[in-house]
Amino acid sequence: MRCVLLQCDPAWQDLPASRRALESMLAAVGDVRGALVVTPEMAERGFTMPPEHACDGASMSFAADLARRFGCFLHLGFVERHGGAFRNVTATVSPDGRTLLHYAKNHLFSPAGEPRAYEAGTGFTIAEIGHLKTTAFICYDLRFPELWRHAAVAGAELMILSACWPQVRQAHWRALAIARAIENQAFVLACNRVGQEPNATYAGGSLVIAPDGEILAEAGSEKMAVFADI
């Protein structure tokens, strides 16, 4: 299966601009029919609080439209309403517009006050994408190996990680992503963002990692697309 990680720079608190940038970046990649395309956490507006500035209810329709037009499996990071609260989520949409996988971030980043703005998800889901049993996690979840292990025991062969992981802890990002692949004997697609926000700088370093820890593809610190066949 062809995998494409879109290491983008979301426009701060600007949904239309971020969506245009994602669409343009995907168009520039070329033929992605049948590929799994992964975006970072909160790819539509950056790691923003309060969540009202990051949610207009159109994220799933936007993802479905892109997936249909480009013929790919699109994994998008966004914010959604959940009852009277908001959740930091990712979802994978198929080329025909169906939602295959949906995940709400279990471990919210307390040092930045994320639990005050968002509601945590519980558990994980597994779906077959490209003949691989696939699960998804978000950013800070990387530091909690027990969550990943439960998914591996449940049969996950491919683990997607969407993140806004800051540059100051970049070494942890790389080391822990490789560890999650090795200890679970699973492929890991770790897609981070680049650019700056008011409170953080991001250095990318997106990775495609094989179950034995081999790095199949790795990005630098600039806006770019990363490709790998798994």
C-alpha positions in Angstrom: 0.0 0.0 0.0 1.2 3.5 -0.9 1.4 5.8 2.1 1.7 9.6 1.9 2.3 11.8 5.0 1.3 15.5 4.4 3.7 17.4 6.7 1.9 20.7 6.5 1.8 24.0 8.3 -1.8 24.7 9.3 -3.0 28.3 9.2 -3.5 29.4 12.8 -7.2 29.5 13.6 -8.1 29.8 10.0 -10.2 26.8 8.7 -10.7 28.0 5.1 -7.0 28.8 4.6 -5.8 25.5 6.1 -8.3 23.5 4.0 -7.1 25.3 0.8 -3.5 24.5 1.8 -4.2 20.9 2.3 -6.1 20.6 -1.0 -3.2 22.3 -2.8 -0.6 20.1 -1.2 -2.5 17.0 -2.0 -3.0 18.1 -5.6 0.8 18.7 -5.9 1.6 15.2 -4.8 0.4 13.7 -8.0 -1.5 10.4 -8.4 -2.6 9.2 -4.9 -5.4 6.9 -6.1 -5.7 4.0 -3.6 -3.0 5.5 -1.3 -3.4 6.2 2.4 -2.9 10.0 2.9 -2.3 11.1 6.5 -2.4 14.6 7.9 -1.2 16.0 11.3 -3.3 16.6 14.4 -5.8 19.5 14.1 -4.6 19.9 10.5 -7.4 22.4 9.7 -6.4 25.1 12.2 -3.5 24.2 14.4 -3.3 23.2 18.0 -5.8 25.8 19.2 -7.9 26.5 22.2 -10.7 27.4 22.8 -12.2 24.8 20.4 -15.0 27.0 19.2 -12.4 28.6 16.9 -11.5 25.2 15.3 -14.9 23.7 14.6 -17.5 24.5 12.0 -19.0 21.0 11.6 -17.8 20.6 8.0 -14.6 18.6 8.6 -16.0 15.2 7.7 -17.7 16.5 4.5 -14.4 18.2 3.6 -12.5 15.0 4.1 -15.0 12.9 2.1 -14.9 15.4 -0.7 -11.1 15.2 -1.0 -11.1 11.5 -0.7 -13.6 11.1 -3.5 -11.9 13.6 -5.8 -8.4 12.2 -5.4 -9.4 8.6 -5.0 -7.5 8.1 -1.8 -8.0 7.0 1.8 -7.7 10.3 3.7 -6.9 10.4 7.4 -7.7 13.9 8.7 -7.0 15.5 12.1 -9.7 18.0 13.2 -12.0 19.1 16.0 -15.6 18.0 16.4 -18.5 18.6 18.7 -19.5 15.8 21.0 -22.7 16.6 22.8 -22.1 19.8 24.7 -18.3 19.3 24.5 -15.5 19.2 21.9 -13.1 16.4 21.0 -9.7 16.3 19.3 -10.2 13.6 16.7 -8.9 11.9 13.5 -10.9 10.0 11.0 -10.1 7.9 7.8 -12.4 8.3 4.9 -12.4 5.9 1.9 -12.3 6.8 -1.8 -16.0 6.5 -2.0 -16.6 8.8 1.0 -17.3 6.3 3.7 -15.9 6.8 7.2 -13.8 3.7 8.0 -12.0 4.8 11.2 -12.7 7.4 13.9 -10.7 8.1 17.0 -10.9 10.7 19.8 -7.6 11.5 21.6 -7.5 9.5 24.8 -4.6 11.3 26.5 -5.0 15.1 26.5 -1.9 17.2 26.9 -2.4 18.6 30.4 0.7 21.0 30.4 -1.0 23.0 27.7 -4.4 22.9 29.3 -6.0 20.7 26.7 -8.3 18.8 29.2 -9.9 22.2 30.1 -10.9 22.7 26.5 -11.5 19.2 25.2 -13.2 16.0 26.3 -11.0 12.8 26.2 -12.0 9.8 24.1 -12.0 6.3 25.5 -10.5 3.2 23.8 -9.6 2.8 20.1 -11.0 1.4 16.9 -9.6 -0.9 14.3 -10.6 -0.9 10.6 -9.2 -2.7 7.6 -7.5 -0.2 5.2 -5.6 -1.6 2.2 -5.9 -5.1 3.6 -4.1 -4.1 6.9 -5.9 -3.9 10.2 -5.4 -0.2 11.1 -5.8 1.9 14.3 -5.1 5.6 15.0 -3.7 7.7 17.9 -3.0 11.4 18.4 0.2 13.2 19.6 0.5 12.8 23.4 -0.9 9.2 23.1 2.7 8.4 21.9 3.9 8.5 25.6 1.4 5.9 26.7 2.5 2.5 25.4 -0.2 0.5 27.1 -2.8 2.0 24.7 -0.8 0.9 21.7 -0.3 -2.5 23.2 -4.0 -3.1 23.6 -4.5 -2.2 20.0 -1.7 -4.6 18.9 -3.3 -7.4 20.9 -6.6 -6.7 19.3 -4.9 -7.3 15.9 -3.7 -3.9 14.7 -1.0 -4.2 12.0 -0.8 -0.5 11.0 -0.8 2.4 13.5 -1.4 6.0 12.5 -0.1 8.8 14.7 -1.2 12.4 13.8 0.6 15.0 15.9 1.4 18.6 16.7 4.6 17.6 18.5 6.8 20.6 19.4 10.4 21.0 18.4 11.7 21.2 22.0 10.9 17.5 22.4 11.8 16.4 18.9 14.2 13.7 20.1 11.4 12.0 22.1 9.2 12.1 19.0 11.5 10.0 17.0 12.6 7.6 19.7 9.2 6.8 20.9 7.7 6.4 17.5 10.3 3.8 16.6 9.8 2.1 19.9 6.0 1.8 19.3 6.7 0.1 16.0 9.3 -2.4 17.4 7.4 -3.4 20.6 4.1 -3.9 18.8 5.6 -5.4 15.6 3.5 -3.0 13.5 3.9 -0.4 10.9 3.8 3.2 12.3 2.9 6.2 10.2 3.8 9.2 12.3 2.8 12.5 10.8 3.9 15.7 12.5 3.4 19.3 11.4 5.8 22.2 10.8 5.7 25.9 11.4 5.0 28.2 14.3 2.1 29.0 16.6 1.9 31.6 19.4 3.1 29.1 21.9 5.1 26.5 20.0 7.5 25.8 17.1 7.2 22.5 15.2 10.0 20.7 13.3 8.2 17.9 11.4 10.3 14.8 11.3 7.4 12.7 10.1 8.2 9.0 9.8 7.2 5.7 8.2 8.5 2.9 10.3 8.5 -0.9 9.6 7.6 -3.5 12.3 11.3 -4.2 12.9 12.1 -0.5 13.5 13.5 0.2 10.0 12.9 3.8 8.9 11.2 3.5 5.5 10.8 7.3 5.0 11.6 10.3 7.1 11.0 14.0 6.6 13.1 17.0 7.5 11.8 20.2 9.2 10.2 21.8 6.1 6.7 21.5 4.6 6.7 18.4 2.4 5.0 15.1 1.5 6.6 11.9 2.6 6.1 8.7 0.6 6.6 5.0 1.4 5.2 1.7 0.2 4.4 -0.8 2.9 
